[in-house]
Amino acid sequence: MVSYRAARPEDLPQIQAINRHYILNTSLTFVQTPPPFESYTAKLNDLTSRGLPYLVAVDEVQKAEDGNSLVLGYGSFSPFRLQKSYAPTVELTLFLHPEHQSLGIGSVLLAHLLGRVETGQVWHKCDGMDDSSESTESGHANESTGASRVRNVIAVMAVDPEGKEQGEALRTWYLKRGLEERGRLKKVGFKRGHW
């Protein structure tokens, strides 16, 4: 039975293992070397302190080696840029355990994340961000909390030529779920012997 919930510290070893797979075996991320475990803890703490969702899809029946629920995938929103004027825009991260792809889990995880934005539930706390500019648009900023309502989600993806349909399958997947292609950057990253 799959359930979707906020990520917890005990999920992080499995999230690290999923991320490690994609770093070492694909070009879906341009990260070359798996980061240390502490960076996963720092990211969870940072995103939750900002009010940004960090969700996991877990199998409540099947257990991982550590006895916790098996993490099937994870998704989160991160700041797009670190200036307050960009606070209404976030960047999507979404990865599935390689043995649990094409089962609809990613679609549901994405729907949970986007649904929160569409219903106005995601407020990005801007504490610690560059204070060089602020929006005065009505409904944009909550001055008492320093938070801005998230209105835009950017899904930056690498076209992995080793992936399904030479990497275009993921692009098609996003388009079918309502995201729109806004542009392509060519030859901006090199990994695994190709651009």
FENMO-V631247 format. One line per field, one symbol per residue. ss: DSSP state (~ for helix, > for strand, _ for the rest). phi: phi as a letter, one per 20 degrees, with the letter a starting at -180 (. if undefined). burial: b if it has 16 or more other ideal C-beta (glycine too) atoms within 10 Angstrom, else e. Layout:
BEGIN
ss->???
phi->???
burial->???
END
This chain:
BEGIN
ss->_>>>>>__~~~~~~~~~~~~~~~~~___________~~~~~~~~~~~~~~___>>>>>>>>>>_____>>>>>>>>>>>___>~~~__>>>>>>>>_~~~____~~~~~~~~~~~~~~____>>>____>__________>>____>>>__>>>_________~~~~~~~~~~~~~______________>__>_
phi->.eccbffcgfeffffgfffggffedbdfcefecgffggfffffgfffffenefcdcdcefefdfgenegfeerbbbdcgfbedgfegfdcdecbcdggecemdnffffffffffffffemeddefegnegefbcedggneddffdmddffcccddeceeefeegllneffgfgfffdnfdfdqcddlebcblnbe
burial->ebebeebeeebbebbbebbebbbeebbbbeeeeeeeeeebeebbeebeebbbbbbbbbbeeeebeeeebbbbbbbbbbbbeeebbbbbbbebbbbbbeebeeeebbeebbeebbebbeeeebbbbbeebeeeebeeeeeebeeeebbbbbbebebebbbbeeeeeebeebbebbeeeebeeeeeeeeeeebeeee
END
